[in-house]
Amino acid sequence: MYSGLCIETLLMLKVVFKLGYRQTEGFARSLLSLMSLDLEVPCYTQIQRRCRALGIEPFNIPTGRSIDIVIDSTGLKVYGEGEWKVRKHGYSKRRTWRKLHLGCDPKTGFIHCFTLTDNATDDGSQLEPLLDQVEHEVDDACLDGAYDTEDCWDELIDRTINPIIPPRKNAVEWYEQEEGDMPDYPRNIALAEIEKMGRKEWKEQSGYHRRSLSETAMYRFKTIHGRKLYSRKMATQQTETKIKIKTLNIMTAQGMPKAVKVEAA
């Protein structure tokens, strides 16, 4: 009786205004009454049931150019005891959390890709599924040291994306047969430049510091939508996260503040 778009709209109202399912139903009825529209609203239990298998199309991000991508991950609470109980008595085996992996454009703030995994999944394993979601051509990819693996470097090189990943502090040069037989490999070039100019200077010259803007996207996510997921099962948590990401991109499309560097007086 109700379209997927109807359920998706109600879920957007729910996450933006931080409502419960029953409150969402009442809020929608009030809106329709104010608009003098004689339309039915699905009950809160139906909204919750439909959420489990709802197909949500991502927001169509407007761009006519190639983009850079910055990727990082953060944790989201799911369920478990409060902080006071954990400090006093420890935590139980039911306490857990999810890991949200985000990829955004540092110039616009749009989130182009995301994955939601359990807390045991390493960051590097999510690079391929993240890049598969990006519909635009990517020039640079800025990632932290958690992605300093052979699979991640090769994945970016195969996609003709410039990898900007700081090798770990104890990193050594990679080679195939003997040391020094891969001088043109991007990671080996980065190691040579770091040894020559220093890690701090290399990060500034390579543009690595743009990666911090992924943390800005995570801060926006947690400020607007909170630091935890209200859904209990992974399937509905995936739908919940898709809704939250889509609302963030819609807000970003309305306009973002322009930051301008000002010299000290």
Order of alpha helices (4+ residues) and beta strands (2+ residues): alpha-alpha-alpha-beta-alpha-beta-beta-alpha-beta-alpha-beta-alpha-alpha-alpha-alpha
